Amino acid sequence: MCGIAGLYYTAMPKPVDPARVRAMADAQAHRGPDGAGVWTAPGVGLGHRRLSIIDLEGSPQPMTSADEALTITYNGEIYNFAAVRAELEALGATFRTEGDTEVLLHAWDHWGPAMLPRLNGMFAFAIHDARRQCLFLARDRLGVKPLHYVTLADGALAFSSELKGLLAHPLLRREPDIRAVEDYLAYGYVPDDACLVAGVCKLPAGHALLIERGRPVPLPQRWWSVDFSNRATGSARDLAAELQGLLREAVTSRMVSDVPLGAFLSGGVDSSAVVALMSEASRGAVRTCTIGFDEAGLDERRYASDVSKRFATAHRERVVAPDDFALIDTLVAAFDEPFADASALATYRVCELAREDVTVALSGDGADEAFAGYRRYKFQAAEERVRGLLPPDMRRSVFGTLGHYYPKADWAPRPLRAKTTLLALAEDGAEAYARSVGVTTPALRAALFTDAARRALSGHRAEDRYVTTMRDAPARDPLDRAQYADLQHWLPGDILTKADRTSMAVGLEAREPLLDYRLVEFAAKLPVGMRLRGGQGKWLMKKALERYLPNDILYRQKMGFVTPISAWFRGPLADEAAALARSRVLGGTGWFDLATIARIAADHRAGVAEHGRTLWQLVMLERSMVRLFG
């Protein structure tokens, strides 16, 4: 895995200072500690930091074709590169190296942008074509690998894996975008169609951007999207057998590595499935690792140990304190933009543990989005059944009135939060789901913002992207629409950003076999009842895994990494929460009502309200803004 950066003058081939490209790449040295390179030509410069995984000595970057017409800087892994290489060799291509980088150069030479559907992998790359006088940027289907870009004041388009690469360029204007603040407070992350630094863009997942000299920079073009509008036919038995084959191929294709390889193992369904299939394909013991917590209710080590014994893995575990908030500044530096998914603390620790033993680790990320594993899908499906019983006007009148008068109980388990459920039933399904995936409610955001912020937002509302995506989704069923929206927004913005930044921060390559695009496309075609049945998510996937895993792993309640942030803000971080109301950074924007921040901090500390996640968001936002804007 690597870090890439570059500059491209779109109007005319101005000279490029190699030192600037090198500074942009070196700002991401953690992504590639094994090597560095810079290549420049009139009007273009490409930089690279390398984490060597395949063809350790033979594929330095940036890499130029034999005729010097093409040059690439590339971050990622193409899992089917051997098959693509064979196809290219049959067309007359001659290779000088053994890795996948040169495959991309020849693929562009033969097929141009049509190369992308032939690739199975995670990637973000830039190819300069001197013949066509163009720069081609592309990102993988689901957004596993990141790519940021911006047009600078001197006319150069700058790009970088991480935002910090762009920040290393002196011409980048550092101004915050209030719309991204609204989005972040709503979701706990800055979505891929936004950036806290105004003017910076993220190339969307499954998109490419072809920039031709002398022409305006166009909008990115989508080259892949998942489609939920078609349904597979066949019995559960036959589909489960097909799924087993896809799972097996997804895992084994990601086991190709010239450096030590292992897996994260939480003891949950997804990571256990990956380890089971790795063990089936491996000649030796699979290296696994897990972290545990001192608090029994948060600790999954017993389940991980059971799976490890079942498959005789070389297992390592480490206990970390649940109050590991000392990592806050480390995470702020890793993520650049504010990121408030507190499970990033534990994810960083398990990546840190894995890196002591391996350079590549397979994870179980992605199955919940593809196969409907989250509990919120169950709640959404139940709410949709109720919505179908009454006309919209009656629902708004009945449930809206009941919800208005029902007491608020944020502290209670979700099934007992009747106020939230009643208000959700009063709305249409897309609007309700958009709110259900959020962190800080629209009402609380409105209270946190000043009149100046609300004017600057000009009607921008974070939930609208989810509502629009769900309503326009290629889908048949409300569950289809919810999953489609999560694959478009939640997966790249939260889950994959977390995996990429925490793993790259310690020089570890994380691979997600359960996000093989063939698996995702297969899951999207499954009948709803084979994804979610009897309140059980990932129904067919679990059936397909019964030959590998015991029921107490397959059907136990999902835990995930849990971080006790609410308790922190009533204990060791209570003073930090109170200090937010005196924040020079937040107050200096003119966007935040500091009196409201003081009130929610005091109410949370006193236990009369639950604002832990919002306070965590504000802490991470403040610290990120200090790093980004001073």
N, C-alpha and C positions, 0 to 999 in steps of 0.2 A: 504494500500500500504506500501511497506517496502523497506529496503536495505539489500542486502545479500553480504557475502564475505566468502572466505575460502582458504585453502591450501591443496594440495594433493601431496604427494611424489609418483612419478610414478614408480621409480625403486625399492625402498625398503621402508618399513614402519619406517622412521626416526621419532623421537619424534617431536611433534608440540608444540610450545610455545603458550599457550592460550592468552598471552598478545599481541602477534602479530596479532592474529585473531581478538581480541577485538579492537585493534587499527584500523584495516582495516574497521571493522563494524562501529566503533564510528566516523570515518571520514565522515560517511554518516548519522549522527544522525538526520539530517533534514528530511530524508526519513522515519524515524521511531521514533518519539518522545515519544511513549507510552510504550516502553519496549525494552529490549536488552537481548541477550543470546549468549553463546559460548559453543560449544561442541567439545571435542577432543577425539581421540583414536589414537593408533599407526599409524602414517603415514597420518593422516587426521585431519583437524580442520574446523568447520563450524561456521560462525557468522551470527547474525541477528539483525536488528533494526526494530521494529514493529510500524506501524500505524494501530491501531485496527479499523476494519470495521465490521467484522462478528464474532460471538462467542467471544465477547470482552474479557472474562476472561478465556475461555476454550481451546485456541489453541496457547500456547506459542511456540516459536521456538528458536533454532532448535528443531524439534520434532522427537522422536525415536519411532519405532514400538514396540508393546508389547513384541516381542521376542528379541528386541534390535539388530536385524540384519540390519535394515534400519534406516537411519537418513536423514532428509530433511531440507534445508533452502530455503525459497520460497518467491518470490515477485510477487504479482498479485492477480487476482480474476478469479475463474472458475465459469462462470455464470450458467452452467448446472451441477454444482456439486451434486445437489440433485438427478438428474436422474442417474448420474454415480454411486453415492452412492447406490441407490436402486439396480442397476445392480450388484454391488459388493456384497451387502448383499444377493442377490439371489444366489451368488456363495459361500456364507459361511463366508464372512468377518464380523467381529464384530468391532463396532466403540465405542470409548471412548469419542469423542468430537463431536461438532455440526458444525464445520467449514469445509472449503474445503481443508485444509492442509493435514489432515489425509486421505482424499479421494485420494490424489496423492500418498501417501505411499502405500495404498492398491492396487491402480491401477498399480503401478510399480510391486508390488509383484505378481499380477495375470497376467499382460500382458507384462511387460518389456517395451521396446521402443514403442511397438504397442499401448501403452496407449495414445499416443499423438493425433492421429486423433479423439479420443473419446472426447477430451476436447474442449469446446468453451469458450474462455476467453483470457485475457492478462496475460502473465506470463513469468518469467525467474526463473528457479529453479535448484538446485543441489541436487541429491540424492546419498548418499553413501551406497553401498551394501556390507556388510562385508562378506556375503557368496560368492559372485562373485569376491570380491576384486576389485571393480571398482567404478568410480565416473561418474555419468550421468548428463550432463548439457543440458538444453533445453530452447528454446526461442519460443514465440508464433508466429503464422503464419505471421503476418504483422509487427512485430517488435515494438509493443507498449511499451514493457518493455525492458530495456537494459541489457547487460551482457558483461563485458570485461574480458579477461584472458591473461596470459603471463607465460612463463616458466622462472623461476628465476635461478640464478647462482648455487644454492644449489640443483637443480633438482626438486624443488617443482613447481607444476602448481598452480598459484594464480589466483583467480577470484573475481570479485566484480561487483555490479550493476553499479557504476560510476567509472570513472578513478581515482578519488581521493582516493578510497579505495585501489587501487594498489599502489598509490603514498605513502601511509602510510607505506609500507613495505620497510625497509632499503636496501634490495638487488635489488630493481628495478633500472635498469640503465636508467638515464634520458638523452636521446639523441634525438634531433629532427630528423624527417624523411622528407627529401626534397620532396619526392613524395607526402606526405600528404599536404605539403605547396602548391604544384602545384594544387592538387585537391581542396584545400580550396579556393585558389584564383579563380579557375574556377567556383566553385559552391556557395561559401559563407558558406559552412559547410564542415566538414571532413566526407566523405562517410563512410558507415558501413564496407567497405572492406579496410579501412585505419585507421591510428591513428597517431596523431602528435608525440607521444612518440614511437620511433622505437622499434619494437618487440612486442608491445601490439596488440592484436587482439580483434575484436568484434564478438561474435557469431552471424552469420547472421540470419535475420528473417526467421522463418520456418525451422530452422536447429537444430540439436542435435549433441552432442559430447559425445561418450562413451570412457572413458579412463580406460584401464585395467592395473593393476599393472604388471610391468615386460615387458610391450610392449611400443613401441614408441607412442607418442601422435598422433592420426590419424587426418585427415582432418575432419571438420564437415560434417555431412550428411544431405541433404535436406529431410525433411519429408512432406513438403507441398509447392505447388506453384499454382498460379492462371493460368488458361488456357483460352486463347482467341480464340482458334481454332475451337470451336464448336458454333453453332448458335441455339438459342431458336426458336421454332415455336409457332404460336398463334397470335391472334389479339392483337392490342394495348390495347384494353379494358381488355382482359383476363390477359395479362402480367401486366398491371397496378394494377389489383385486386390482383394478386400474390405478387406484390411488396408491396402493402399496408400491406398484412399479414406479410411479412418478416420485414418490418419497425416496425410494431407494436410489434412483438416478440423481435426484437433487442433492442428496448427501454425498454420494460417492464422487460426483463431479467436483465437489468442493474440497475433496481430500487431497487434491494434487498440490504438492508443495515441496520445495527443496530445502525447507527449514522446519524445525520442530512444530508439530501441529497437535492441537487438543480441542477441548470443548468446555463450555460453561455447563454446569449441571446444578440446577436448583432443586430437582426432585419433582418438578411440575411435569405436565404432559409433554410440552413441546421440547424442552431441553432433554428430557428422558428419551423421547422418540429419536432425536438426533443421535444421542449416544448409543442407543440400541442399534441403529442402522450403521453407525460408524463401526461398532464392534463386529457386526456381521461382515463388514467389508475389510476389516483390518487383520493383518497377520499377527500383530502384537497387541499388547494392552493399550487401550485408548487412554490418553492423559486427560483427566477431568479435574475440575476445581469448583469449589463452592464457598460462599461465605455464610456465616451464621451470626445470630445475635444472642446476647445474654438473656433477652426476654423470650420466654417459651412461646408466647403467642405470635412472635415474629420469626421464629426460627424454623427453617425447613431442612436442617442438616440431616435429620433422621431419614427423611424420604430420599435425599440425595445419596446417603450412605447405602440405603437399601438397593437403589438402582446401581450404584457402583459395585456392590457385591454381586448383584445378579449378572453383570456383564464383565466382572473381573477387571475393572478399570484401575489405572494407577492414579489414585484419588488423593487430592490435597484439599484441606479445608482450613479456614481461618475464622476466628470469632472477632467481630468488630463491635464497637460500642454503638448502640442506637443513637447516642447523642454525639455523632461524629460531625458536628457542625463546624469543626476547625477546617474542613475542606471547602468552605464557602468560597474563599478567595481563589483557590485552585480551580474550582469549577467556573467561576466568573472569567478567569483567564482562558480557560479551555473553550468556552462557548462563545465568547465575544458579546453576542446579544444576550439579554436576560433570558434565563431558562429556569422555570420554577417547578418542573417535575422533580420532586424531592428524591425520587428513586435514583436519580443521577448520582447521589452520594454512594449508594451501595453498588451501582453499576461501575463507578470508577474503582471502587475497592476490589471488585472481582476481576476487573481488567488488570489491575495492578498485580494481583496474585497470579493470574494466568501468565503475565509477561515474565515472571521469574523463571518459568519453565518452558514456555513455548513462544513462538512468534506469530502463529496463526491460531485463532480459536473460533470454532463453530458455535453459533447461538441458536436459540429457538424463537427469535423474534419473527413476527409476521403472521403466525397461524391464527391468532385471535381476530385479526382484521379480515383475513381471507376466508376463514371457516366459521366466523360468528362465535367467537369464544368469550367475548366480554358480557358481563351480566347486564350491562345497559341494553344489549340487544333483546334480552328476555323482557325487560321492563317495557321497552319500546313496543315490542310485539303485543304485549298484553294491553297497553294503552291504545294501540291501533284497533284492537278488537272492540274495545269500549267505544271508541270514536265512531266505528262503523254502525253502532246501534242507534245513534241519534243524529239528526240534522245539525249542521254547523251552528246555526243561530241558537238552537236549543242548548247545545253543548256550552256555548259561550255564556248563555244566560244562567244555566243551572250550575255548571262547574265553576264558572268564574265567580259567581256570587258566593258559593260555598267556600271556595279557596280564599276569597277576600276576608271572610270572617273566621276561618279556621286558624287557630294559634300556630305561630311559627315554631318549628322544633328542629333546628339544624343539628342539634346534638344527637338526635335519635337515629337508629338504623333506618335505611331508606324506606322499607315497607311501612314504617310508622310515621314517615314525614308526609302526612296526608295533605298538608297545605301545598307542598311542591307537586304532588300527584294531581290534585284537583285543578291547580292552575295549568298544569301541562295538558290535561284533558280538555280544557277550555280552548286551547290553541290547536292549530292544525299540526300534523305529525312532523313536518319539516321544521317548523318553528320550535316545537317542543324539543325535538332531538338536538337542534342547534344549541339550545340552552342547557340540555342535560350533559353535553360534553364540555361545558364551560366550567370555570373556576369562580370568578367574581361576577355576580349577576349584573344585568344592565342597570337595575335600580341602584346597586351599591356603586357601580362605576360612575353613574350620574352624580351620586353624592360626593364621590372622591374628586370629581373634576370641577374646576372653576367655570364661570361663565365664559372666560376667554378660551378655555379648552374646548368647550362645547361649540363655540363659534368656529374655532379652527378646524374642528372635525367636519363641519359643513354637512352634517347628516350621515357621515360614515358610521356604520354600525358593524361590529365584528361578526355578529351572527348571520348577516346577510349572505356571506360567502357560502356558509353551510346550507342555508335555505335555498339559494339559487342552484347550488350543485345538486342537491337532492331532487329538486323539481325538474332539472334538466337531465337527470341521470338516465343512461340507457338501461332501464330496469323495468321489472314487472310488479314488484312487491315492495312494501315499505322497508322490509329488511334489506332487500337489494339496495335501496336508496341510501339507507344508513351506512351500510358497508362501503358502498361506492364513495360516499363523502369522506369516510374515515381513510380510505386508501388515497384519496386526493389530498387531504389536509392533515389529519392526525398522524398518519404513518410517516410521511416525510418530515413533517414539522416537529413532531415530538419523538416518536420511537426511534427513527433512523438517525435523527440529529443526535440524540442521546448516545446511541451506540457508536456513531462515528467519532464524536468529539472525545468521549471518555476513553475509547480504545486508542485512538490516535495520540492522545495526550501522553500515553505511556509507550508509544511505539509498537502497538499491537494491531494486527489485522484481524478484524472481526468479519466473519462470513455468515450469511443468513440463508441457509438452504431452504427453509420453509417459505422464502419469498422467490423461489425459482418461478419465473413468469408462467411456466407451463402449469405449475400447481395452482397459481392464482387464477389463471384462466379456467382451469378445471373446476375449482371451487365456485367460481362465479356462475357456472352453468348448473350447479347442483340444485335440485328442487329445494325449496325453503325447508321442508321437513327433514331433509338430509343434512342441513346445517344446524338447525335449531329444532329440537323435538323434546316435548315434555319438560321444557325449561332447561334442557341440556344442550349447551353450545358445543360446536365441533362434533356433532353426533356421528357422522360417517367417518371422520378422521379417527375418532376413538374406536369405532368398530374395526377399522382397518388395522389398528395397532394392538388389538386384543391378543394377537399371537406373540407379541413382543413384551407387553407390559401387564402387570397385575392390576386388578380393579381398584385397589387402594391407591394406586398412582393415577390411573386413568380417570376415575370418577370422584376423586376427593375435591373439596372446595378450593378454588383458585386463591392463592395468596399473593404472589408477587413480592417485590421488594417494598417493604413498608417502613416509612420514616416518621417518627412521632413529632412532627413539627408543631402541632397544636400544644403539646406538652412543653416544648421548648419555649414557646412564647408566654407560658405561664410560669416558667422557671428560669433557666440560665440565659435565655434571650429576651426576657421580659423588658429589661432596660433598653436593649437595642430596638425593640418594637416601639417603646415610648419615644426614643430619640428620633424616630422617623418624622415625628411631628415638628422637629426642629431642623430638619434636613435642609442644608444649604442647596443641595443639588436638586431635590424635588421642588422645594419652594422657589428656587431660582428660575425654573421653567415658566412659572406663572400658571401652570396647568393643574396644580393640586391644591385642594382645600385642606390645609394642614390641621385645622380644627377637627375636621371629620376623621383624619388619620389618628389624631390624639384620642378621639372618642372610641373608635373601633379597637385601638390598642388597649385602652382602659377597660372596655367592656369584655374583651377577650380575657384579659388578665384576671378580671373579677369572676369569670365563669358565667356571665349572664348572656353571652353570645359566643358563637363559634366563627372566628375570623382568622384561624391559623394559616390557612392557605393563602388568603389575601395578604396577610402580613409577610409571609414568606415571599410572595411576589414582589412586594414593595421593597423588601430588603435586597433581593437580587436585582431589581431594577435600579435602585440607587447605586449599588456597587458597580453595575455594568456601565451606568452613565458616567460615573467617575472615570472609569478606564477609557471610555469612548470619547468623552467630551471635556474631561478635566473638571 
